[in-house]
Amino acid sequence: MLHYAVVFLVIALIAAVFGFGGIAAGAVSIAKILFFVFIVLAVIAFIFGRGRP
């Protein structure tokens, strides 16, 4: 999931360089959502994974 967030961030940067503001804004918002979902899932996996020996 972190991979997809980075991909959308790169798409946003390339779109911003070429002047496509709407596409860049959309890609940035998708990248932010994916990044925060990744962080939440990583924290949940860390918390529940610690209980096992």
N, C-alpha and C positions, 0 to 999 in steps of 0.2 A: 504494500500500500504506500509505503514511503517512496518507492520507485515512481509510482504514478503521480504523486505530489510533485516530485522533482521534474518529471516530464511536463506536467502542466505549467510549472514555473518557467521552464525553458521555452515552451510555446508562447507564454505570455511575454517573455523578454523579446523574443524574435518578432512577435506581432507589434510590440511597442516600438521597436526599432524601425519597422516599416510603416508605422503610423496608423495601425488598425487599433484604435483605442477601445472600441467596444469588445472586440475579440480578446484583447489583452486583459481588460477588466473581468470578463467572464472567466478566463483561464486562471487569473489570480484568485478569484473567489473559489473556484473548484479546488485549486491547489491548497488554499488555506483550510477548506473543509476536510480534505483528505489528510492533511497534516495533523489536524486536531483529532480526527478519528484514530489515526495511527498512535498518537500520544495516549489517548484514553485506552485503547486496546493494549498497548505496551504496559501501561501501569496496571491494568487488570491482570494481565498475564504474569507480571512480576509479583503481585500480591498473592494470587492464588497458586503460583508456582513455588513459592517459598515454603508452603505447608508440607510439601512432600519431601521425604528423606533422600 
